């Protein structure tokens, strides 16, 4: 397992450090769930962290301006150029006379520019494969990458592996943070398998026939986590878990046949590592993303009181169930896609995003999400693979997958009973 991207035994020394003061952080996706919780951690630990730059899509310019003012950042960025006037107005409302305004960047490459800027750690909390370019930029610039944007690793696995140094990536997803911590309990040659836990989403125990009647409102009501709509639907279909299996394979260089998914509704055990002697190490904490975020930006040190721990004085029961792959075929499909490699994961991810949008718009049944993704993957055929893979290959595959997924979803909306004929 020599190609591990996230190695808990190694400490990557960034090209730019902060030996005499708080660690400098760039937060990408600052107005989203990961970004806002990261800022909460930073504000409670001003002696440990200082934020130098923030980026966001541009839909919440008031919040972005408030964050910039509170943190006194040097630069803010929005991906949407049409959000620039609103951002300037929001900043002007918050900054008083004589206060220096931050530099403003706008456009699709703004986050990528920030990712390569002078700092110690880049937290990539962007949602979707648009996070790939910032991920590559941060790694090439020699920054520590706290990675919450799993899609960038999944769609660009070979590209990321080509530039990332061992220990340079610290995973922020709760499952991969748990594996990262548990792997520190033994040598890589002693690892038998990784066990990735899943809450099961809101529909655990339902059959595929029952799932066909699920509404968007029901799918958005996650029993444990508060997340954005795409991630919440991915959790309901367990596509998110399939993506996490691919991510675990890439981060820790463990074959797919040695990565297992188990359903754990309480979401206190975030994942486990089984070693060759039969011992299993599990990382446990209440379902609160501030803990893995704090570890991601603070590694190799832990941030005291980042989030509440387990109250062991109270009786509790934790359940574990095998995955029902017939009702939730997304995990085996993701393993197949991950094994294909090349552009196949990009096709899987892009098609899924389009199918989720179609479901939320009422144009595709819940079970049609994964069924349609499977059709797109099958049509994709032999992917571009290995060292020949380029960013252009990934973008081309995504463009094709999105168009084809929209076509199949539209056909399903017109003729539901014949959609898969």
N, C-alpha and C positions, 0 to 999 in steps of 0.2 A: 504494500500500500504506500508506495513511495511518492505517488502523485497527488496526495491529499492537499487540497487547497486550504482547508481549515484544520490546522494541526495544534491541538491544545497544549502540546509539550513545547512548542516553539514560540518565541516572541519576536515578531517582525519589528525591525527598527526602521521607522519611517524616514523618508528623505528630509522631512521637516518636523522637528520636535519642539517641545516646550519644557526644557529641563528646569527652568527657574520660575515657572508660573503655571497657571491653569492650562489644561490641555485645550488647544484650539480645535473647534469642531465646525464643519460645514454640514448643514442639514438640508437635504434634498427632499422635497415633499413636506414642507414644514407645516402646512395647514391641514394635512391629513391626520389620521389616527396615530400613526407612528410618530410623526413630527411633533404633534401637540404634546404627546406624552414624553417625548425626549426633551422638549423645552421645559416641561414641569420638573424633570430630573435636574436639568442644568440650573434652573432658577433656585432650586433647593440646595445646590452644591456649587456656589460661585467660586469657592476656593479650588475646585477641581476642574471646572470646565468654563470655557468662554466660547460663545458662538460668533464666528467671524462673518458668515454669509448664510443666507436663506434662499431657497427656491421653492416655487409652487406653480401649479398649473395656471392660475390666474382667475379662478372662479370665486375666490374669497379674499379680495384685495384688502378689505377692511381688517381682517384678521392678520394678514401678512404684514400690513403696516404697523399694527399694534405689536406684533412680535418683534419686528425690526426695531421699533422704538424702545421697547422694554429691554431688549438685549444689546442695544447700541451696536448693531452689526455694521460692517463696512460696506456690504453689498447685498442687494436683494435682486431676485430674478423671477420673471414669469415666462412661461412657455408660450402663452398667447399674447401676441403683439397687440391685439385689440384691447387687452386689459391694461395697457400702459397708461392711458389717461386716468383711469379709475385709481390705479396704484399711486400715481403722482398726487392726485387730489387727496387720497387717504393719508399719504405721508405728510402732506402739507398741513392737514388738520391736527396731526399729532406732534409734530416737531415745532417747538417754540422759536421765537426770534433768537438768532445767534447759534442755534443748535445745527451742527453740520448734518445735512441729509446724506443718506447712504447712496453709493453708486447704484444705478439701476440698469439691469440687463433685461432684454426681452427677445423672445424668439425661440424656436425649437432647439437651438444649440446652447441656450443660456445655462441650463443646468450642467451641461457637459463642461462648459468653461469654468463654472464654479468648482466642479469636481476635481479639476486639475490645479486649483488655486492653492496658495500657500496656507497650509494647515497641517495638523497632526492626523486627524481622523475625518473621514467622510462617512456620514450616515446616509445611505441611500434608502429613503422611505417612499420612493416613487412607486406607483402602482402600474403594472403592465410592462411590456417589452420595450417601451420607450426608455426604460432605465438602463438598457444595455450600453449605450454610448457613454453615459456618465460613469457606469461601473468600469468600463475599459479605461476611461480617462483617469480616474482616481488611481487605478492599479499602475498604469504606465507612469504616472507622476510620482509613484512611490509612497502613496498615502496608505494608512491603515483603512480598510474598508469594512465598516459595520454594515452588513448586508441584510436589509429587510426586503429588498426587491428581488424575490426569488426568480421572477420571470427572466431577468437579465442573464442569470446563470443558466437557466433551463434552455432558453432559445439560443444562447451563444456559448454553450459549454466549452467546445474546443478553443474558441477565441479567448475566453476568460482563462482557461488552463494554460494557454500559451504565454500569458503575461503575468499571471499571479505568482508570487513567490510563496513558499510554505510559511504559514502563519500570518500572511498578509490579510486574509479575510477572516473576520469574526462574525459568525452567523447570528442574526437577530430573531428570526422566526423562533417561536418558543420551542418547537420540536427539535430544531437543529442546534439551538443553544443548549438544550438538555443533552443531546448526543455529544456535543463538543465538551461539555463538562464531564459526562460519564466516561468518555474516552480517555480522560486524564487519569483514570484509575487503573490503567494497564498499558502494556505495549501493543502496538498495532498487530503484531503477529499472534497475539492472544485473543483477538476479537473473533467470536464465532458469528454473531449476527447483530444487526441493529433492529430494534423494535420501536416503530413509530406509532404513537398513540393518536387516536382520532376520537373526537367527542361523539361522532355519529350524527351530528347535526340535529335538526328538528324532527327528522323522519326515521330515526333508528327503529328497527323492528317492522317497518312497513314492507309489503311486497311490491314488486315492480308494477303489478296491476293497480295497487292502491296509490302508488306514486304518480300514476298518469293523471290523476285528478288534482294534484297539488296546484295551488294558486301562487302567484308572486308574493302576495301578502303573507301567506303561510311560510314560504321559503325564506323570506327576509326576517322572520322571527327566530333568530338563533337563540338557543337556550343558555348559552354560556358567554359568548364573546360579543362585543360591540364592534362591528367592522363596517367597511364600506359595502355598497350593494353587490359589486362584482365578487368580492372575496366571500361575502355572506352566501351568495348563491353557490359559489364554488364549494363552500363548506357543506351546503345542503346536498349537492350532487356527489360529494367527496372527490370532485376533480381537484380541489385544493390538496387533498391528501395524496393524490396521484402525482401532482406537481412536486410535493414535498419528498416523495420517494425518489423522483429523478434528482432533485436537489441534493438529497442525502448521498446518493450514488456519486454525484460529481464532487461534492465537498470532501467526502471521506474515503473515496475510492473503494467502496465496498460493492461487490456484484449484486445485481438485482435479486438473485435467488437467495441472498443472505440478508435481505431487508424485508421485514414483516410488518404488516399493519394490524393493530389490535384496537378494538373500540373500547374507550374508557370514558363513559358519559360525564363523570365528575370533573374531568380535565385538571386534576391535581398532579398526576404523573404525566410529565410532558414528553418523555420518551425514555428508552432504556437501551443498555448495551449488555448483551450476553457474552461472556468470555468462555474460553475453551475448557475451563475447569468446571463449568456449570454455574458459576456465579453470575448474577445479574445486578448491575448498578443502575438505579433509577434516580432521576432528578425530580424532586417534588416541590411544588409551591402553589399557592392559590392562583387561579387564572387571572393574571395581571401582567400585561405586556411591559410594564415599566421595569420589571426585573431583567428580562433578556435584553431590553434596550440599554439599561444601565451597564450590564456586563459587556455589551457590544462596544459602547463608547469608552468604557473604563478599563477594559482588558489590558494587562493581566491582573489588575486590582478590582476588587468588588466595591461597590458603592454602598456604604452603610444605609440601612433603612430605605433602600430604593423602592420597596413595596412590602406589604405585610407578609409575614411568614405563616406557616401552618400552625394553628392553635392545637397543640397536642393534648391539651387538657380536656378537650371535648371528644366524645365518642363519635366515630364516623365510619362509614363503610365505602370502600372503593370497589367498583365493579369492572370486570374486563370480559369482553365478548369477542368471538372471532368475527371477522369481516364477512358480511353477506355479499359476495361478489356477484351473485345473480341479480340482486336488487340494485347494487351499486357497482356496475362494471367499469367505472372510471379508473379504479386503481390498477386492475390487470391491463387495461388499455394503455395507461400511462407507462407501465413497465415495458410493454411491447414497444411503445414509441421511444422510450429511453434506450432500449436495446438496439433499435434501428439507428439511433443517433443522427448525426448530420443535421439536416433541416427538419426532420420529422418532429422534434419537440416544438419547434417554432410553428409548424402547421397545427399541431395539437392545441397549443396555447391560443393562437390567433383565431382558429375556428371556434374554440370554446367561448372566447370573448364575444364574438358575433352571435353565437347561439344564446348566450346569456342575455344579450340585448334584445334578441327576438322574443325570448321567453318573457322578459319584463314588459315588453310592449304588447304581450298577448298574442303573438304570432306563432308560438311554438309551445307544445306541451312540455312539462317538466322533464319527462323521460326522453323527449325528443332532443334535449340538449346533448347528452352523451351519445345517443344514437346517431345524430347528425355529425358530431365530431368524428365518430368512428368511420362514417362514410367518407368524410373528407380525407382522413388519414389513409384509408384504403385506396382512394383515388390518387393520392400523392405519389405513390409508387416508390421507386428507389431514390432516397434522398442524397443530396450532396453531403459528403462525409469527410471526416478526418481533417488532416492538415490543410486540405484544399478548401475548406469552408471559409467563406469571407462574410463580412457584414452585408455586402450586396446580396449574397446568396440567401441570407436570413431574411432580409427585407423583401426580396422577390418572392420567397416562399410564403411569407406572411401575407403579402398582397394577394397572391393567388388564393390562399386558404380563406381569407376574409370574403373575397368575392364569391368563392364556391359555397361557403357556408351560408351566405345571404341568399344565394339562389336556392339551395336545398331547403332553407327555412321558409322561404316564400312559397315554395311548392307545397310544403307541409301545411302551411296556413290555408292554401287554396283547396287542397284535397287531403285532409288529414288521414283518411283511411287508405289512400293510395300513395302517401308520401314516400314510403320506403319500398314501393313495388319496383 
